[in-house]
Amino acid sequence: MTDFTDVLPGDLQYLRTPAAIRERAEQTLKYVEDGRSSWFAVDPNGLEAAVRATLDVTAKRFPDPAAIPFHSRWRHFEAGGRDRWAALAPRLASLSKEEVARRRMDLAVVSVLLDAGAGPDWSYREPGQFGGVGGETYARSEGLGVASFHMFANGLFSRDAKGDPLRVDAERLAALTPMDVAMGFQVKAHNPMTGLDGRAGLLRKLGSIGLERPGALFDIVATGGEVKAASILAAVLDKLSPIWPSPMGDVWEHPVIGLVPFHKLSQWMSYSLVEPIEGAGLKVVDLDTLTGLPEYRNGGLLVDAGALRPKRSSLLTETFAPGDEAIVEWRALTVALLDRIGQHVRLHLGMDATRLPLVKVLEAGTWFAGRVLAAERRPGGGPPIAVASDGTVF
């Protein structure tokens, strides 16, 4: 565990900014390009292959680049081609657009916190609700999204599950048990989930940090007609920081670079709050300020495409902890190289960062390209590098 006792308040504030994430990521990239890393080398030809893989997936998924949506939790609520929120929304028709935004943010925050890797053996069989016949089975991120959506719809997170189920209340979260979460995710001996206790613990902490509900973030950031993306992240990091196991959150120490911040789940959450905010009539601006998400699909794309070449065979055979030097480097390199991929994708598609911000490049697809290459290279489509997850980081 990294010792953060000597970190000054000003340093902490800086480490919570997208600028700090990019600065340390770029420092790590230079460190690797200079040949100083024991774990990775960067291959420009492999980076070009990653760009091509991203463009191939983008062309198949979005023949019209202008139709590319945000990479957010809301895409997982649409798994299987069903817009589950649209089917649920009529139950909120009597509420103001601001209150609907709060409830959408309630759902998004809780669902994102439940989104750490579930492991290769878990899946969720959807019941027949929300405009579908039911019975479809989903795994990994889609499964976690669909399952958490049903948990929300059934009132698991509400203080009044029968009278007002479609909300999330702190007092209910504070009382959640691992068994509550296990039942919602259909976890059984033959359907195990990685990091179950960590997920339940995060939600209990969320219920005890002083926010009456996660949707209260709307009133913190919605102070004018425009909302800066970095302001959303700042509010998320400020209000939710007490829930993380470490006081610094998703910040790890590299022996040469020093403290390297990522805030992957917090940025994923920030991206997932954009649509609820804009649904209330506000405009979220400067989306490209936030960074790419350093998780195993984006990072896996870089390894599988050959952009990142392992220097040690053990990197592909052993299981690492999130704070291990190799994983800190892998994630930092992912942040830096996703920016490069974004630039190349925009150039090929003839679009600028305003029309195609990085959050849309991720959706178009670096994330899906990573999944495609993983499926081609490994049974089960798991990541090339194994990281032990406790359900709280990524």
C-alpha positions in Angstrom: 0.0 0.0 0.0 1.4 3.4 -1.0 2.2 5.7 1.9 0.5 9.1 1.3 1.3 10.7 4.7 3.7 13.2 3.1 1.3 14.3 0.4 0.4 18.0 0.9 -3.2 19.2 0.3 -2.2 21.2 -2.7 -0.5 18.2 -4.2 -3.7 16.2 -3.6 -5.8 18.8 -5.4 -3.5 18.7 -8.3 -3.5 14.9 -8.5 -7.3 15.1 -8.8 -7.1 17.0 -12.1 -7.1 15.6 -15.7 -4.0 17.8 -16.3 -2.1 15.7 -13.6 -3.3 12.4 -15.1 -2.0 13.4 -18.5 1.3 14.9 -17.2 2.2 11.7 -15.3 1.1 9.5 -18.2 3.3 11.5 -20.6 6.2 11.2 -18.3 5.7 7.5 -18.1 5.5 7.2 -21.9 8.8 9.1 -22.3 10.3 6.8 -19.6 9.3 3.8 -21.6 10.3 5.3 -25.0 13.7 6.0 -23.6 14.2 2.3 -22.9 14.2 2.6 -19.1 11.2 0.4 -18.3 11.7 -3.2 -17.2 8.3 -4.1 -18.4 7.3 -2.4 -21.7 8.6 -1.1 -25.0 6.5 1.1 -27.4 6.2 0.0 -31.0 5.0 2.7 -33.5 3.9 0.0 -35.9 1.8 -1.6 -33.2 0.2 1.7 -32.4 -0.7 2.0 -36.1 -2.3 -1.4 -35.9 -4.3 -0.3 -32.8 -5.5 2.7 -34.8 -6.5 0.5 -37.7 -8.3 -1.9 -35.4 -10.2 1.0 -33.9 -11.2 2.4 -37.3 -12.3 -1.0 -38.5 -14.6 -1.4 -35.5 -15.8 2.2 -35.8 -16.8 1.7 -39.5 -18.8 -1.5 -38.7 -20.6 0.0 -35.6 -21.1 3.5 -36.9 -21.2 4.0 -40.7 -22.1 7.6 -39.9 -19.4 9.0 -37.5 -21.8 11.8 -36.6 -24.0 9.2 -34.8 -21.3 8.0 -32.4 -22.6 8.4 -28.8 -20.7 8.9 -25.6 -18.9 6.0 -24.0 -20.9 5.8 -20.8 -22.8 3.5 -18.6 -25.9 4.3 -20.6 -24.7 2.2 -23.5 -24.7 -0.8 -21.2 -28.3 -0.1 -20.2 -29.0 -0.5 -24.0 -27.4 -3.9 -24.2 -29.0 -6.2 -26.7 -30.5 -3.3 -28.6 -33.1 -2.4 -25.9 -33.4 1.1 -24.5 -34.3 0.1 -21.0 -34.4 3.6 -19.6 -36.9 4.7 -22.3 -39.1 1.9 -21.2 -38.8 2.9 -17.5 -39.0 6.7 -18.0 -42.8 6.9 -18.2 -43.0 6.0 -14.5 -41.2 9.4 -13.9 -43.4 11.5 -16.2 -44.8 13.5 -13.4 -41.5 14.7 -12.1 -39.6 17.8 -13.2 -36.7 17.5 -15.6 -34.3 18.4 -12.8 -35.6 15.6 -10.6 -35.5 13.1 -13.5 -31.8 14.1 -13.9 -31.2 13.5 -10.2 -32.7 10.0 -10.5 -30.7 9.2 -13.6 -27.6 10.3 -11.8 -28.7 8.1 -8.8 -28.7 5.1 -11.2 -25.5 6.0 -13.0 -23.4 6.6 -9.9 -24.4 3.3 -8.2 -24.1 1.3 -11.4 -20.6 2.7 -12.1 -19.5 1.8 -8.6 -20.6 -1.8 -9.3 -18.7 -1.9 -12.6 -15.3 -3.3 -11.6 -14.4 -6.5 -13.4 -16.7 -9.4 -12.5 -14.4 -12.2 -13.6 -14.8 -14.6 -16.5 -17.2 -17.0 -14.8 -20.1 -14.6 -13.9 -23.1 -13.8 -16.0 -26.6 -12.4 -15.6 -29.9 -13.8 -17.0 -32.3 -10.9 -17.6 -35.9 -11.2 -16.5 -38.7 -10.4 -18.9 -39.1 -6.7 -18.3 -38.8 -3.3 -20.0 -40.0 -4.1 -23.5 -38.2 -7.4 -23.9 -39.1 -11.1 -23.7 -36.4 -11.8 -21.2 -34.1 -14.7 -20.9 -31.1 -13.2 -22.5 -27.8 -13.7 -20.7 -25.1 -10.9 -20.4 -21.6 -11.0 -19.0 -18.9 -8.6 -18.0 -19.7 -4.9 -18.4 -23.0 -5.4 -20.1 -24.1 -7.9 -17.5 -23.1 -5.6 -14.7 -25.0 -2.7 -16.3 -28.2 -4.7 -17.0 -28.2 -6.3 -13.5 -27.6 -3.0 -11.7 -30.4 -1.4 -13.8 -32.8 -4.1 -12.7 -31.7 -3.7 -9.1 -32.5 0.1 -9.4 -35.8 -0.6 -11.1 -36.9 -3.0 -8.4 -36.1 -0.5 -5.6 -33.1 -2.2 -4.1 -31.5 1.1 -3.4 -34.6 3.1 -2.4 -35.7 3.8 1.2 -39.3 3.2 -0.1 -38.9 0.2 -2.4 -42.7 -0.2 -3.0 -43.9 3.4 -3.0 -41.0 5.2 -4.7 -38.5 2.6 -6.1 -36.8 4.6 -8.8 -34.3 6.4 -6.7 -31.2 5.8 -4.5 -31.1 6.9 -0.9 -28.1 7.1 1.4 -29.9 5.4 4.3 -30.6 2.4 2.2 -27.1 2.2 0.8 -25.6 2.3 4.3 -27.5 -0.8 5.2 -26.7 -2.9 2.1 -25.1 -6.3 2.7 -23.0 -8.4 0.3 -26.0 -10.8 0.2 -28.2 -8.0 -1.1 -25.7 -7.4 -3.9 -25.2 -11.1 -4.5 -28.9 -11.7 -5.0 -29.2 -8.7 -7.3 -26.3 -10.1 -9.4 -27.6 -13.7 -9.3 -24.3 -14.8 -7.7 -24.3 -18.5 -6.7 -21.6 -21.2 -6.3 -21.8 -21.9 -10.1 -22.0 -18.2 -11.0 -19.2 -16.6 -8.9 -18.4 -12.9 -9.1 -15.0 -11.3 -8.4 -14.9 -8.6 -5.7 -18.4 -9.0 -4.3 -17.5 -7.7 -0.8 -15.6 -4.8 -2.3 -18.7 -3.7 -4.3 -21.0 -3.9 -1.3 -18.5 -2.0 0.8 -18.3 0.8 -1.8 -22.1 1.3 -1.8 -22.2 1.2 2.0 -19.6 3.9 2.2 -21.5 5.9 -0.5 -24.4 5.9 1.9 -22.3 7.4 4.8 -20.4 10.3 3.2 -23.0 13.0 3.8 -24.8 13.0 0.4 -28.5 12.4 0.9 -28.5 10.7 -2.5 -26.0 10.4 -5.4 -28.3 12.6 -7.6 -27.4 15.5 -5.3 -24.4 15.9 -7.5 -26.7 17.5 -10.1 -27.3 20.5 -7.8 -23.6 20.9 -7.2 -22.6 21.0 -10.9 -25.7 22.5 -12.5 -25.1 26.1 -11.6 -25.5 27.6 -15.1 -26.4 26.9 -18.7 -23.1 25.3 -19.3 -21.3 22.6 -17.3 -17.6 22.0 -17.8 -16.7 18.3 -17.9 -13.8 18.9 -15.5 -16.2 20.4 -13.0 -18.2 17.1 -13.0 -15.0 15.2 -12.3 -14.0 17.7 -9.6 -17.4 17.3 -7.9 -17.2 13.5 -8.1 -13.7 13.4 -6.7 -14.5 15.9 -4.0 -17.8 14.4 -2.7 -17.0 10.7 -3.3 -13.4 10.5 -2.2 -14.2 9.1 1.3 -15.5 5.9 -0.3 -12.2 4.7 -1.7 -9.9 2.2 0.3 -7.0 4.7 -0.1 -7.3 8.3 0.9 -5.9 9.2 -2.5 -8.3 7.1 -4.5 -7.0 5.7 -7.8 -3.5 7.1 -7.4 -0.5 4.8 -7.3 3.3 5.2 -6.8 5.8 4.4 -9.5 9.5 4.1 -8.3 10.7 6.6 -10.9 7.7 8.8 -12.0 6.3 9.2 -8.5 2.6 9.4 -7.8 0.6 8.5 -10.8 -3.2 9.4 -10.8 -5.8 7.7 -13.0 -9.3 8.1 -11.4 -10.7 5.6 -13.8 -14.0 4.9 -12.1 -14.5 8.6 -11.3 -13.9 9.6 -14.9 -16.2 6.8 -16.1 -18.8 8.1 -13.7 -18.3 11.7 -15.0 -18.8 10.5 -18.5 -21.9 8.7 -17.4 -23.4 11.8 -15.8 -23.2 13.9 -19.0 -26.4 12.5 -20.5 -28.5 13.0 -17.4 -27.2 16.6 -17.1 -27.9 17.4 -20.8 -31.3 15.7 -20.4 -32.2 18.5 -18.0 -31.5 21.1 -20.7 -27.9 22.0 -19.8 -24.9 21.7 -22.1 -21.7 19.9 -21.0 -18.6 21.5 -22.6 -14.9 20.7 -22.9 -15.4 17.0 -22.8 -12.0 16.4 -24.3 -10.5 17.7 -21.1 -11.1 14.3 -19.4 -8.8 11.4 -20.3 -9.1 8.0 -21.8 -10.0 5.2 -19.4 -7.0 3.1 -18.3 -8.8 -0.2 -17.9 -8.2 -3.7 -19.4 -10.1 -3.3 -22.7 -8.3 -0.1 -23.8 -5.0 -1.3 -22.3 -5.5 -4.8 -23.8 -5.9 -3.3 -27.2 -2.5 -1.7 -27.0 -0.9 -5.0 -25.9 -2.7 -7.2 -28.3 -2.1 -4.8 -31.3 1.6 -4.7 -30.5 1.7 -1.0 -29.5 3.0 -2.1 -26.1 5.5 -5.0 -26.2 6.1 -6.9 -22.9 9.8 -7.2 -22.0 9.2 -10.0 -19.6 7.2 -13.2 -20.3 5.9 -13.1 -16.8 3.8 -10.1 -17.6 1.5 -12.3 -19.6 1.5 -15.3 -17.2 1.4 -13.9 -13.7 -1.4 -12.0 -11.8 -0.5 -8.5 -10.6 -1.9 -6.1 -8.0 -3.2 -2.7 -9.0 -0.3 -1.0 -7.3 2.5 -3.1 -8.9 5.0 -1.2 -11.1 4.0 -3.1 -14.2 0.3 -2.2 -13.8 0.9 1.4 -13.0 3.0 1.7 -16.2 0.4 -0.2 -18.3 -2.4 2.1 -17.2 -0.3 5.3 -17.6 0.8 4.2 -21.1 -2.9 3.5 -21.9 -3.9 7.1 -21.0 -1.1 8.6 -23.1 -1.5 6.4 -26.2 -5.3 6.7 -26.2 -4.7 10.4 -26.8 -2.5 9.5 -29.8 -5.2 7.0 -31.1 -7.8 9.7 -30.8 -5.8 12.2 -32.9 -5.3 9.6 -35.6 -8.9 8.5 -35.7 -10.1 12.1 -36.0 -7.6 12.7 -38.8 -8.9 9.6 -40.7 -12.6 10.6 -40.2 -12.1 14.3 -40.9 -13.4 15.4 -37.6 -12.1 17.6 -34.8 -12.1 17.2 -31.0 -15.4 19.1 -30.6 -17.3 16.8 -32.9 -15.4 13.7 -31.9 -14.1 14.0 -28.3 -12.1 11.2 -26.8 -15.2 9.9 -25.0 -16.7 9.1 -28.4 -13.5 7.6 -29.7 -13.6 5.2 -26.8 -17.1 4.2 -27.7 -16.5 4.1 -31.4 -14.1 2.0 -30.7 -11.0 1.5 -28.7 -13.0 -0.4 -26.1 -14.6 -2.7 -28.6 -11.4 -3.1 -30.6 -9.8 -4.3 -27.4 -12.6 -6.8 -26.9 -12.4 -8.1 -30.5 -8.6 -8.7 -30.3 -8.9 -10.3 -26.9 -11.5 -12.8 -28.3 -9.3 -13.6 -31.2 -6.2 -14.3 -29.0 -7.5 -15.9 -25.8 -10.3 -18.3 -25.0 -13.0 -16.4 -23.1 -11.6 -13.1 -24.3 -9.9 -12.1 -21.1 -7.2 -9.3 -20.9 -3.6 -10.1 -21.9 -2.4 -9.0 -18.4 -4.1 -10.3 -15.3 -4.9 -7.9 -12.4 -6.3 -9.0 -9.1 -9.5 -6.9 -8.6 -11.2 -6.3 -5.2 -14.1 -4.6 -7.0 -13.1 -1.1 -6.1 -10.6 0.1 -8.7 -11.0 -1.3 -12.2 
